[in-house]
Amino acid sequence: MGGWKQVIMAKIELFIFIGCIKTETMMVSSQKREQMGDEGEPKEQPTENKVELEKSCEKLKGFLLLVGVFATPHFQKQSTLKQYFTDFSISVYKIVHGDKNSSLGIAGTVYRIRAMFRCLFQSTTKRTLSTVTASPITTHNTIEIPIEASIYHHKTAASLHSSFDVLEHLVSTYRDSRCLKDAKLFHLQTLKLGFHYDTFLCNTLVNIYVRAGDLVSANKLFDEMPDRNSVSWAALISGYTQNGMFSEACGMFREMMCSGFFPNHYAIGSVLRACQEFGPSGLKLGMQIHGLILKSKHAFDVLACNVVISMYGRCSAYSDCARRVFEDIESKNLISWNSIISIYSQRGDAVSAFQLLSSMQREGSGYSFRPNEYTFGSLITAACSCVDSGLCLLEQLLTRVKKSGLVSDLYVGSSLVNGFARFGCFDYARKIFEQMSQRNVVSMNGLMVGLVRKKHGEEATEVFVEMRNMVELNADSYVILLSAFAEFASLEKGRRMGKEVHGYVIRSGLIDKKVAVGNGLINMYAKFGAIDDSRSVFRLMVEKDSVSWNTIISGLDQNEYFEDATKSFYEMQRAGIVPSNYTLISTLSSCASLGWIMLGQQVHGEAFKLGLDLDVSVSNALLALYADTGCLALCLKFLLNARKRSSFMEYCHWGIICFRGHNF
């Protein structure tokens, strides 16, 4: 075995030395011709040297590839070797076409290839400094290499071999790291070893900076890279998307296209996710990228199409486009099915969601399209949107989930707990909650919400007390807890416990950090009839949102502080907060109770400007206002022009109109 190893290593070194010597010769000749050109003489093209160098390099490449295939069973770094061959070919091309700065690149790449093969063969035979002997099987001639080149090679071979081993160790150590300190250390070692020109290593380092969240260093390194490829661009675009910098991700994609690089499916997936979160302008760019995909080899790429489906699904107006993209995928995978089912579930179209589930099971073979936790999560959401048959669907899904062994899954279990609690099946919800191997704040909040909706405030409080040391509580947990106190059988006990929680959120600073907690306190005190406490909490809030204003206006109206409710409505407008349908309903109710028809008409005008006059609840409030104040003509006029109204409320207000008409 030792003989053929020596032969292969000798052959490799022979081609390497010839290639390097011819490279140096060509570069010296090129420099001389440039000097002659500067003196006014015409420059000659080194055609002969180019042809010779190309032939020598092609021989070296071919022989290295042959040896690489032969040594594949014994060699575990094929991917790295392939990258080196790619770098080698690029450097040869640039040198042949006159790029003087690429001589270092080809030399470094060639020596790295040689070091890899030395690791493989570990030849123990001592070589002379003056000659390298070719294979004794094919020839007995000796090819002499200049002594200067051989001395230079043997001086640098050991250090280059050592540098290669260190670099391989650093890559394997830090490539999965998310620590900025590790990224800086890896960057420093790369610079010290002189491999900062290597595209593969620079891409790896950009990825590490991205995972560490240092986009500044990643962008700086990207700008300093002498050579980039599509992986380089994809790494930075992905980094911007992962860190919520969607505008920068879209801008980088445009720059990539302008630079002449065609994106791979990783870059396409990242920029489409950025478009998905960027809003209307992002959707416009996403549609343009979709057109680009259709014209490229990625038109039938399932990964790219899945992201396109998700992007269109985010905007309800384009859900039909998502369905067309889904239908055009030739080889759908489970992610494709989950994406389209999720879209219909979010729209509340349970029929289409379950029809897709049936189609998925028909098209799937064996376990290829077996529903997973994401499939069940979407279907549970769809079932909860069905008022009549939702509970029946949930029970069927529970049976299927048990067969799949996913009852204890955190995601599926939380969805089931929330669904059954919403329909008032607390025995089911509590049992599933106890069967979950891992619980989090989402599952706890879901169970508490269901209990509060069914007026079981004491039980919801017990769940909170039991789980508060087992999960990481969030602001929603305290908001639900505050709403549970108003559902206590003993309102005095609920109010006392509510004040205790109020004191805790003040001491912990949570009331100033989360607006939702302050809103929950306002709502709790309003339900207890302690409107002064609600006003105090509202006044001391550092930041107020539309929910804060809606809650205080609704609380004032429910506690018959009608004038204060209307004043708060105008204060809200002066603060620059846009009223919602809930704001208008409470304000119109106060105007009706006061008999203030002129103020009610002004609120009607605000509703018309906001396009909320056709909202069913707002329409009913307007009908009640005009009927209660005796303005039957206005009531009839509005009733005839309204396009959407609740049938139950319509009959009620027709009764009010007839009653008022009888009095008149």
C-alpha positions in Angstrom: 0.0 0.0 0.0 2.9 2.3 0.7 4.0 2.3 -2.9 0.8 3.7 -4.5 0.5 6.3 -1.9 4.0 7.6 -2.7 3.2 7.6 -6.4 0.0 9.6 -6.0 1.7 12.2 -3.7 4.6 12.5 -6.0 2.3 13.1 -9.0 0.3 15.7 -7.0 3.4 17.6 -6.0 4.7 17.4 -9.6 1.6 19.1 -11.0 1.4 21.6 -8.1 5.1 22.7 -8.6 4.7 23.0 -12.4 1.5 25.0 -12.0 3.0 27.4 -9.5 6.2 27.9 -11.4 4.3 28.6 -14.6 2.0 30.9 -12.7 4.9 32.9 -11.4 6.6 33.0 -14.8 3.4 34.3 -16.5 3.0 37.0 -13.8 6.6 38.2 -14.2 6.2 38.3 -18.0 2.9 40.1 -17.6 4.5 42.7 -15.4 7.4 43.2 -17.9 4.9 43.7 -20.7 3.0 46.3 -18.6 6.2 48.2 -18.0 6.9 48.2 -21.7 3.4 49.3 -22.4 3.9 52.3 -20.0 6.9 53.3 -22.1 4.7 53.6 -25.2 5.2 50.2 -26.8 2.2 48.1 -27.6 1.3 45.4 -25.0 1.4 41.8 -26.2 -1.1 39.2 -25.1 0.6 36.2 -23.3 -1.3 33.8 -25.5 1.3 30.9 -25.3 1.7 31.2 -21.5 -2.1 31.3 -21.1 -2.5 28.1 -23.1 0.3 26.3 -21.2 -1.1 27.4 -17.9 -4.6 26.3 -18.8 -3.3 22.9 -19.9 -1.2 22.4 -16.7 -4.1 23.5 -14.5 -6.6 21.3 -16.2 -4.3 18.3 -15.8 -3.9 19.1 -12.1 -7.6 19.4 -11.7 -8.4 16.2 -13.5 -5.8 14.2 -11.6 -6.9 15.6 -8.2 -10.6 14.8 -9.0 -9.6 11.3 -10.0 -7.7 10.8 -6.8 -10.6 12.3 -4.8 -13.0 9.8 -6.3 -10.6 6.9 -5.7 -10.1 8.0 -2.0 -13.7 8.7 -1.3 -14.3 5.7 1.0 -11.2 6.7 3.1 -11.8 10.5 3.0 -14.4 12.3 5.1 -14.0 15.9 3.8 -15.5 15.6 0.4 -17.5 18.8 0.7 -14.5 20.9 1.8 -12.5 19.4 -1.1 -15.2 20.3 -3.5 -15.2 23.9 -2.3 -11.4 24.0 -2.7 -11.6 22.7 -6.3 -14.2 25.5 -7.0 -11.9 28.2 -5.5 -9.0 26.7 -7.5 -11.0 26.9 -10.8 -12.0 30.5 -10.2 -8.5 31.6 -9.3 -7.1 29.9 -12.5 -9.7 31.6 -14.6 -8.8 35.0 -13.2 -5.1 34.5 -13.6 -5.5 33.4 -17.2 -7.5 36.6 -17.9 -5.0 38.9 -16.3 -6.0 39.3 -12.7 -2.6 39.6 -10.9 -4.2 39.6 -7.4 -5.4 36.0 -7.8 -2.0 34.4 -7.7 -2.1 34.3 -3.9 -5.6 32.7 -4.1 -4.5 29.9 -6.4 -1.3 29.2 -4.4 -3.2 29.0 -1.1 -5.9 26.8 -2.6 -3.4 24.4 -4.2 -1.4 24.1 -0.9 -4.6 23.5 1.0 -5.5 20.7 -1.4 -2.1 19.2 -1.0 -2.4 19.4 2.8 -5.6 17.5 2.7 -4.1 14.7 0.7 -1.1 14.6 3.0 -3.5 14.0 5.9 -5.0 11.1 3.8 -1.8 9.3 2.7 0.7 10.1 5.6 3.6 9.2 3.5 6.7 8.4 5.6 9.2 8.4 2.7 11.7 11.2 2.8 11.9 13.3 -0.4 15.1 14.9 -1.7 15.2 18.7 -2.1 16.4 18.6 -5.6 14.1 16.2 -7.5 10.6 14.7 -7.5 10.4 11.3 -9.2 7.3 10.3 -11.2 5.6 7.0 -11.0 8.0 4.1 -11.6 5.1 2.1 -13.1 4.7 4.5 -16.0 8.2 6.0 -16.5 11.7 6.0 -15.2 12.6 9.5 -16.2 13.3 12.2 -13.6 11.9 15.7 -13.8 14.1 18.3 -12.1 12.5 21.2 -10.3 14.5 24.4 -9.6 16.1 24.2 -6.2 14.7 27.6 -5.1 11.1 26.4 -5.6 11.6 23.2 -3.8 13.3 24.9 -0.8 10.4 27.5 -0.7 7.8 24.7 -0.8 9.4 22.6 2.0 9.8 25.7 4.2 6.1 26.6 3.9 4.5 23.1 3.7 4.7 22.3 7.4 3.2 25.7 8.5 0.5 25.5 5.9 -0.4 22.0 6.9 -0.5 23.1 10.5 -2.6 26.2 9.6 -5.1 24.0 7.8 -5.5 21.7 10.8 -6.1 24.7 13.1 -8.6 26.2 10.7 -10.5 23.0 10.3 -10.6 22.7 14.1 -11.9 26.3 14.4 -14.6 25.8 11.8 -15.8 22.6 13.4 -15.8 24.3 16.9 -17.5 27.6 16.1 -19.7 27.0 13.0 -22.7 26.3 15.2 -21.9 29.0 17.8 -24.2 31.8 18.7 -21.8 33.7 20.9 -20.3 37.0 19.8 -17.1 36.3 21.6 -16.6 33.0 19.6 -17.3 34.9 16.4 -14.6 37.5 17.2 -12.1 34.8 18.1 -12.8 32.8 15.0 -12.4 36.0 12.9 -9.1 36.8 14.6 -7.7 33.4 13.9 -8.8 33.5 10.3 -7.0 36.8 9.8 -3.8 35.5 11.5 -3.7 32.4 9.3 -4.2 34.5 6.2 -7.4 32.9 5.0 -9.5 36.0 5.1 -9.8 35.8 1.3 -11.5 32.4 1.4 -15.1 32.8 0.4 -16.2 29.6 2.2 -14.7 30.7 5.5 -16.1 34.2 5.2 -19.6 32.9 4.6 -19.2 30.7 7.7 -18.1 33.7 9.7 -21.0 35.9 8.4 -23.4 33.2 9.5 -21.9 33.1 13.0 -22.1 36.9 13.3 -25.8 36.7 12.2 -26.6 34.1 14.8 -24.9 36.2 17.4 -27.0 39.2 16.4 -24.1 41.4 15.4 -25.4 42.6 12.0 -22.9 45.4 12.0 -19.9 43.1 12.0 -21.6 40.8 9.5 -22.2 43.6 7.1 -18.7 45.0 7.5 -17.2 41.5 6.8 -19.5 41.1 3.8 -18.3 44.5 2.4 -14.7 43.5 2.8 -15.0 40.1 1.1 -12.9 40.1 -2.2 -15.2 37.5 -3.7 -18.8 36.8 -3.0 -21.3 34.2 -4.1 -25.0 33.6 -3.7 -24.4 32.0 -0.3 -22.8 35.2 0.9 -25.8 37.3 0.0 -28.3 34.7 1.3 -26.5 34.7 4.7 -26.8 38.4 5.1 -30.4 38.6 3.9 -31.4 35.8 6.2 -29.7 37.7 9.1 -31.6 40.8 8.5 -34.9 38.9 8.4 -34.2 36.9 11.5 -33.4 40.1 13.4 -36.6 41.9 12.3 -34.8 44.3 9.9 -37.2 43.6 7.1 -36.6 46.8 5.1 -32.8 46.1 5.1 -33.4 42.5 4.0 -35.5 43.7 1.0 -32.9 46.3 0.1 -30.1 43.8 0.3 -32.0 41.5 -2.1 -32.4 44.4 -4.6 -28.7 45.1 -4.4 -28.0 41.4 -4.9 -30.0 41.4 -8.1 -28.4 44.6 -9.3 -24.9 43.0 -8.7 -25.7 40.2 -11.2 -26.2 37.4 -8.6 -29.2 35.1 -9.0 -30.7 34.2 -5.6 -30.8 30.6 -4.4 -33.8 29.3 -2.6 -32.4 30.3 0.8 -32.2 33.9 -0.2 -35.7 33.7 -1.8 -37.2 32.2 1.3 -35.6 34.8 3.6 -36.6 37.8 1.5 -40.2 36.5 1.1 -40.5 36.2 4.9 -39.3 39.8 5.1 -41.9 40.9 2.6 -44.5 39.0 4.6 -43.8 41.1 7.7 -43.0 44.4 5.9 -46.6 45.4 5.1 -48.2 46.5 1.8 -45.0 47.6 0.2 -43.4 44.3 1.1 -46.3 42.4 -0.5 -45.7 44.3 -3.7 -42.0 43.3 -3.7 -43.0 39.8 -2.8 -45.3 39.6 -5.9 -42.4 40.7 -8.1 -40.2 38.0 -6.5 -42.9 35.5 -7.2 -42.8 36.5 -10.8 -39.1 36.1 -10.8 -39.5 32.6 -9.3 -41.9 31.6 -12.0 -39.3 32.4 -14.7 -36.5 30.5 -12.9 -35.6 27.0 -12.0 -37.2 27.6 -8.6 -40.7 27.7 -10.2 -41.4 24.2 -9.0 -39.2 24.3 -5.9 -41.4 23.2 -3.0 -39.4 25.2 -0.4 -39.8 28.5 -2.3 -43.5 27.8 -3.1 -44.2 27.1 0.6 -42.9 30.5 1.5 -44.9 32.1 -1.3 -48.1 30.4 0.1 -47.3 31.8 3.6 -46.7 35.3 2.3 -50.0 35.4 0.4 -51.8 33.8 3.3 -50.8 36.6 5.6 -53.1 39.0 3.6 -56.6 37.7 3.5 -57.3 39.4 0.2 -54.7 37.2 -1.5 -55.7 33.9 0.0 -56.9 32.7 -3.4 -53.4 33.4 -4.8 -52.0 31.2 -2.1 -54.4 28.4 -3.1 -53.3 28.7 -6.8 -49.7 28.5 -5.8 -50.5 25.4 -3.7 -52.3 23.7 -6.6 -49.4 24.3 -8.9 -46.9 22.5 -6.7 -46.2 19.1 -8.3 -44.6 17.4 -5.3 -46.2 18.8 -2.2 -44.8 18.0 1.2 -46.3 18.2 4.6 -45.3 21.8 5.1 -47.2 22.7 1.9 -50.4 21.1 3.3 -49.9 22.6 6.7 -49.5 26.1 5.2 -52.7 26.1 3.2 -54.7 24.5 6.0 -53.4 27.2 8.4 -54.6 29.9 6.0 -58.2 28.6 5.9 -58.2 28.1 9.7 -57.2 31.7 10.3 -60.0 32.8 8.0 -62.5 30.7 10.0 -63.3 28.5 7.0 -63.5 25.2 8.8 -65.1 23.4 5.9 -62.2 24.1 3.5 -59.7 23.3 6.2 -61.1 19.8 6.9 -61.6 19.2 3.2 -57.9 19.8 2.7 -57.2 17.4 5.5 -59.2 14.7 3.6 -57.3 15.5 0.4 -54.0 15.3 2.1 -54.8 11.8 3.5 -56.0 10.6 0.1 -52.9 11.8 -1.7 -50.4 10.7 1.0 -49.0 7.2 1.0 -48.1 5.5 4.3 -46.7 8.1 6.8 -45.6 10.7 4.2 -48.5 13.0 4.9 -49.4 12.0 8.4 -50.8 15.0 10.3 -48.3 16.4 12.8 -48.7 18.9 15.7 -48.9 21.9 13.3 -51.7 20.3 11.3 -53.7 19.5 14.5 -53.1 23.0 15.8 -54.6 24.6 12.7 -57.6 22.2 12.7 -58.3 22.9 16.3 -58.4 26.6 15.6 -60.8 26.0 12.6 -63.0 23.8 14.8 -63.3 26.6 17.5 -64.6 29.0 14.8 -67.7 26.8 14.3 -70.4 27.8 16.7 -72.8 24.9 16.0 -70.5 21.9 15.2 -67.3 23.1 16.9 -67.6 20.9 20.0 -68.3 17.8 17.9 -65.3 18.5 15.7 -63.1 19.0 18.7 -64.1 15.7 20.2 -63.3 13.9 16.9 -59.9 15.7 16.7 -59.2 14.7 20.3 -59.7 11.0 19.4 -57.3 11.4 16.4 -54.7 13.3 18.5 -54.8 10.5 21.1 -54.1 7.9 18.3 -51.2 10.0 17.1 -49.8 10.2 20.6 -49.7 14.0 20.6 -52.0 14.8 23.5 -49.0 15.5 25.7 -47.5 17.8 23.0 -47.2 21.4 24.3 -48.6 23.0 21.1 -51.5 20.6 20.5 -52.3 20.3 24.2 -52.5 24.1 24.6 -54.8 24.4 21.6 -57.1 21.6 22.9 -57.3 23.1 26.4 -58.2 26.5 25.0 -60.8 25.0 22.6 -62.6 22.9 25.1 -62.5 25.7 27.7 -64.1 28.0 25.2 -67.0 25.6 24.7 -67.4 25.2 28.5 -66.1 21.6 28.7 -63.9 22.2 31.7 -63.6 18.5 32.5 -62.1 17.8 29.1 -59.9 20.9 29.3 -58.7 20.1 32.9 -57.9 16.5 32.0 -55.9 17.4 28.9 -54.1 20.0 30.9 -53.1 17.5 33.5 -52.0 15.0 30.8 -49.6 17.4 29.2 -46.0 16.4 29.8 -44.9 20.0 29.6 -47.0 23.1 30.3 -46.4 26.7 29.6 -48.1 30.0 30.1 -50.2 29.6 26.9 -51.9 26.4 28.1 -52.5 28.0 31.6 -53.9 31.2 30.1 -56.2 29.1 27.7 -57.7 27.2 30.6 -58.2 30.4 32.7 -59.9 32.2 29.8 -62.4 29.4 29.3 -63.2 29.4 33.0 -63.7 33.2 33.2 -66.0 33.1 30.1 -68.2 30.6 31.9 -68.3 32.7 35.1 -66.0 30.4 37.1 -63.7 33.0 38.5 -62.7 31.1 41.6 -61.6 28.1 39.6 -59.6 30.3 37.3 -57.8 31.9 40.3 -57.0 28.4 41.6 -55.3 27.5 38.3 -53.2 30.6 38.5 -52.2 30.0 42.1 -51.3 26.3 41.3 -49.3 27.1 38.2 -47.6 30.4 39.0 -44.4 28.8 40.2 -44.3 26.2 37.4 -44.5 28.5 34.3 -43.1 31.9 33.3 -46.1 34.3 33.7 -46.7 37.1 31.2 -48.8 40.2 31.2 -51.8 38.3 29.8 -51.8 36.0 32.8 -52.4 39.0 35.1 -55.0 40.5 32.8 -57.0 37.2 32.8 -56.6 37.0 36.6 -58.0 40.5 37.1 -61.0 39.7 34.9 -61.6 36.5 37.0 -62.1 38.5 40.2 -65.2 40.2 38.8 -66.8 36.7 38.3 -66.5 35.7 42.0 -69.7 34.7 43.7 -68.7 37.1 46.5 -67.9 40.4 44.8 -66.3 41.7 48.1 -63.8 38.9 48.1 -63.0 39.4 44.4 -62.5 43.1 45.0 -60.2 42.5 48.0 -58.1 40.0 46.0 -58.0 42.4 43.0 -56.5 45.1 45.2 -53.8 42.7 46.4 -52.9 42.0 42.8 -53.0 45.8 42.1 -50.4 46.3 44.9 -48.2 43.5 43.5 -48.1 44.9 39.9 -47.2 48.3 41.3 -44.4 46.9 43.4 -43.0 44.8 40.5 -43.3 47.8 38.1 -45.4 45.6 35.7 -48.1 48.3 35.6 -45.7 50.8 34.0 -44.2 48.2 31.6 -47.4 46.7 30.2 -50.3 48.8 29.1 -52.6 45.7 29.2 -52.2 45.3 32.9 -53.4 48.9 33.5 -56.3 48.2 31.1 -57.2 45.1 33.1 -57.3 47.1 36.4 -59.6 49.8 34.9 -61.9 47.1 33.7 -61.9 45.2 37.0 -62.7 48.3 39.1 -65.4 49.4 36.6 -67.1 46.0 36.9 -67.0 46.4 40.7 -68.7 49.8 40.4 -65.6 51.5 41.8 -65.4 54.0 39.0 -63.2 56.4 41.0 -60.6 53.7 41.3 -60.8 53.2 37.5 -60.3 56.9 36.9 -57.3 56.9 39.2 -55.6 54.0 37.4 -56.3 55.6 34.0 -55.0 59.0 35.1 -51.7 57.5 36.5 -51.0 55.3 33.4 -47.7 56.4 31.8 -48.9 55.2 28.3 -52.4 54.8 27.1 -53.6 53.0 23.9 -57.1 52.7 22.3 -58.0 49.9 24.6 -57.4 52.1 27.6 -59.7 54.8 26.3 -62.4 52.2 25.2 -62.3 50.6 28.7 -62.7 53.9 30.6 -65.5 55.2 28.3 -67.3 51.8 28.5 -66.9 51.8 32.3 -68.3 55.3 32.7 -71.3 54.4 30.5 -72.0 51.2 32.4 -71.9 53.0 35.7 -74.2 55.8 34.4 -71.6 58.5 34.2 -72.9 59.5 30.8 -71.5 63.1 30.6 -68.1 62.0 31.7 -68.2 59.3 29.0 -68.9 61.8 26.2 -66.2 64.1 27.6 -63.7 61.2 27.5 -64.7 60.6 23.9 -63.6 64.1 22.8 -60.5 63.9 25.0 -59.6 60.7 23.2 -59.9 62.5 19.8 -57.7 65.4 21.0 -55.1 62.8 22.1 -54.9 61.6 18.5 -56.4 58.2 19.2 -58.7 56.9 16.5 -62.0 55.6 17.9 -63.0 52.0 17.3 -66.4 50.5 17.0 -66.4 49.8 20.8 -65.7 53.5 21.5 -68.6 54.6 19.3 -71.0 52.1 20.8 -70.4 53.3 24.4 -70.5 57.0 23.4 -73.8 56.5 21.4 -75.3 54.7 24.4 -74.4 57.6 26.7 -75.9 60.1 24.2 -79.1 58.1 24.0 -79.3 58.0 27.8 -78.9 61.8 28.0 -81.2 62.4 25.1 -78.5 64.4 23.3 -79.5 64.0 19.7 -77.1 66.6 18.3 -74.1 65.1 19.9 -75.2 61.7 18.8 -75.4 63.0 15.2 -71.8 64.2 15.5 -70.7 60.8 16.6 -72.7 59.3 13.7 -70.6 61.6 11.4 -67.4 60.3 13.0 -68.6 56.8 12.4 -69.4 57.6 8.8 -65.9 59.1 8.2 -64.2 56.0 9.7 -66.4 53.6 7.7 -67.9 52.1 10.9 -71.5 53.1 10.4 -72.1 49.8 8.6 -70.7 47.8 11.5 -73.6 45.7 12.9 -73.1 46.8 16.5 -72.6 50.4 15.6 -75.7 50.3 13.4 -77.8 48.9 16.3 -76.5 51.6 18.6 -77.4 54.3 16.1 -80.9 52.9 15.7 -81.3 52.9 19.5 -80.2 56.5 19.7 -82.6 57.8 17.1 -85.5 55.6 18.4 -85.0 56.6 22.1 -84.7 60.3 21.3 -87.9 60.2 19.2 -86.2 61.0 15.8 -88.2 58.4 13.9 -87.6 59.9 10.5 -83.8 59.7 10.9 -84.2 56.2 12.4 -86.1 55.0 9.3 -83.8 56.7 6.9 -80.7 55.1 8.5 -82.5 51.8 8.7 -83.3 51.8 5.0 -79.7 52.7 4.0 -77.9 50.3 6.3 -76.6 47.2 4.5 -75.6 45.1 7.5 -77.6 44.7 10.7 -78.4 42.0 13.2 -81.8 40.5 12.5 -82.5 40.2 16.3 -81.6 43.8 16.9 -83.6 44.8 13.8 -86.8 43.3 15.2 -86.1 44.9 18.6 -85.7 48.4 17.1 -88.7 47.9 14.8 -90.6 47.4 18.0 -89.1 50.6 19.5 -90.1 52.5 16.4 -93.7 51.2 16.5 -93.9 52.1 20.2 -92.6 55.6 19.7 -94.8 56.0 16.7 -97.8 55.0 18.8 -97.0 57.7 21.4 -96.7 60.3 18.7 
